[in-house]
């Protein structure tokens, strides 16, 4: 396992929702994100949203317990936020705009790979939620109950239907979700 | 074939395959690359969605905190949730409400010398508990509603359930409880309409609404229509057995 960078403390702060360190995180890192967004046709609100969403993406990855920061946080967080902002501009304008400002950060391979890992994870989540929302109401109900940490026996009891029926139905619903995900244009670009 | 495969994957992941089945499945995974890929995708998707739900509360609290920091460090920011990257979390509210509450239903009782339709109705139409669990937005109203409803105080439950539904219109189990209230308060036509709306949706409770429509007809001595409803309940519906039992009694 890779050795964590000392900035790993900020990742822990996100997971633990530590107000003191989070404040420090904003104080130290939000300025450059603001500069990047404002320089590239965004507003302060856009910058605040991009910064927050970058941190949430990081939280989502870190809360799975499968993430160790091996590079400094500044360049890494900047890379995530820049990518988010480029995507957002392109969504708004329908164009393929890109920019390569680094605000003086040197973005090495390790930083880029770590950032990519977080971004891919976030995009997978978004895709899964999007496809999940397309399932029928019955499937959504059943999967929510089962993912909410309930044993299938309990789900069957709650719905007062047989265990065998619940299990069969759940596998059908999961099958549908998997197919929807596989059918998405994004599927191939995301590592599963 | 795919259905069978999905069921096998589900069984395997739930740790419910017997030893022989497990060995055979694992062997198949080793030799069949396409199966292995499908299995890994199935497993990853499931794990990812479970993790998302496990950390939902944490994510919500973190967002609230970040939001207030944003207003300190970025000028002119709103206190409303971030809008640039819409997280599409609407369904979470549905999730909380689904995880919340489901109706328990009728136990079969031995068919003992039915006297008339009202007697049969009373034996089958036992409104079961509506349970409201924590996490939903409008929980306090819904908890009060469930209290009256579970106590069979339908006149008091009705307006509360209505309010609960205003806050959370998609809660099928509450819609069903509300419809049962109407039925018990003898507002048959309205009850039939609301049961019908549920039965035309895609909820897991759709067939149960048909079952209650049958009971609504039975209560009004409209045996023919009750029979028609009971016959329309398909064999794979959870209430099929019960429906068949009732059919036998009233035919």
Interface residues (C-beta under 8 A of the other chain):
Chain A: X14 X15 X17 X19 X22 X23 X26 X27 X30 X34 X43 X44 X45 X46 X47 X48 X49 X50 X51 X52 X53 X55 X56 X59 X60 X63 X64 X84 X88 X124 X125 X126 X128 X129 X130 X132 X133 X136 X137 X138 X140 X141 X142 X143 X144 X145 X147 X148 X149 X150 X152 X158 X159 X160 X161 X162 X165 X167 X168 X169 X170 X171 X172 X174 X175 X177 X178 X181 X182 X192
Chain B: X2 X3 X6 X7 X9 X10 X11 X14 X38 X40 X41 X42 X44 X45 X46 X48 X49 X50 X51 X52 X53 X54 X55 X58 X59 X61 X62 X63 X65 X66 X67 X69 X70 X72 X73 X74 X75 X76 X77 X78 X82 X83 X84 X85 X87 X88 X89 X90 X91 X94 X95 X98 X99 X102 X103 X104 X105 X128 X172 X201 X202 X203 X204 X206 X236 X238
